[in-house]
Amino acid sequence: MNPNELLRIVDSLHREKNIDPEVVFQAIEVALVSAAKKQYGEESEIVIQIDRKDGTLAGTCNGNALAPEVIGRIGAQTAKQVIIQKIREAERDALLDEFGVQIGQMVGGVVQRNEGGVTTVSLGNVEAILPRSEQIPGETHHPNERVRAIVYEVKPQGSRVKVVLSRTKPQLVQRLFEQEIPEIADGVISVNAMAREPGYRSKVAVSSTDTRVDCVGACVGVRGNRIKNIVDELAGERIDIVRWDRDPQVLIPNSLQPAEVDQVLLCDMLGRAIVLVREDQLSLAIGRRGQNVRLASKLSGWDIEIMTADELDQQIERAVKGFSALEGMNEDLAQRLVEQGFLSYDDLSVIEPDALMELGGLTAEQVDLIVAQAEAKAQEAEEAAAMERRRQKEQERLEQGTDETPPPADNRQEPPAEGAPS
């Protein structure tokens, strides 16, 4: 290879691809040594050096100087291959840097093709993939369609870069809010928490730093135009916007909207919130297949349990009676446990031993005995519930085999036996 041409290419790589010239020189030298060993034998001791100033090659084989024309024949093709490889690596590293900082950010691209459930999206200088697992359920994408998603993962794959997109992560909803609602971009309104079940429903908790700005109203927009744009982008996914509050006594009822809440009882030891509602609000608070309470739990960070006041009274009565029957437990301690939110053997089986020792003034041996009994009772209750579910399924199967119309299924769990907390 012509020394001047070698220097020119190395300098060009440095300026255009931001590759350190020394890295290129060393890579070419290593490749030249490898190529020479194939010609002179792997056991040969070969040294080849490139003059950094004039680009000339010099080398030795087992201490004997190699003729310049020999090195030249070895070097021409090898140097070319190394330079091509370094260009590819530089382009890959540039893309890694470009998209690495965009993880969690929203990008727009054009769908190229669909293969086996994987959608390929062109982002201009790279083709990204949108796996089926990261697509909104029920959504389909067609070639030439514009699509928005967040950058979920970026990693090197050989000399290329693999960019994985997602439309299921909560960050997509947040980025759409930032794009559609100027007050969020300006910092007047903040998105404080978010919970999402892609394609079905999201809950977004927002707050305002300006008392004159209604955070919920601003997000909804005039006649719902702002939230409608977001819903349309998410294939009709329902979005509940609620007012954020640091006080869980306020945030939890807000997060359960549109259901009306009567009272919130916080059980700090369990991280549980018992929410009391009227009978006519029970199904609305729980939501279809438990979706409303599940999203509210994620949004608020509390394990929310919905019940009516009568149901709570019944559970308290059963829990006190059941706990009191355990060896080593008295009614006073049982009452205190219930006041802390422990309403079942399952709850009691996972209590921190130190907490139970402090609460009841018990020894470690007494605590171990109580917890062991609770674990056994919880296992019995789980097996009984499983047997009851099998019995109900068999009963429904038999009823469906007759001409009679089967009664509507009761999805509420059967109460446990008297004196046994569920």
Secondary structure by P-SEA (a helix, b strand, c coil): ccaaaaaaaaaaaaacccccaaaaaaaaaaaaaaaaaaaaccccbbbbbccccccccccccccccccaaaaaaacaaaaaaaaaaaaaaaaaaaaaaaacccccbbbbbbbccccccbbbbbcccbbbbbccccccccccccccbbbbbcccbbbbcccbbbbbbbcccaaaaaaaaaaaccccccccccccccccccccbbbbbbbbccccccaaaaaacccaaaaaaaaaaacbbbbbbbbbbcccccaaaaaacccccccccccccccccbbbbccccccccccccaaaaaaaaaaaccbbbbbcaaaaaaaaaaaaaaaaacccccaaaaaaaaaaccccaaaaaaccaaaaaaaccccaaaaaaaaaaaaaaaaaaaaaaaaaaaaaaaaaaaaaaccccccccccccccccccccc
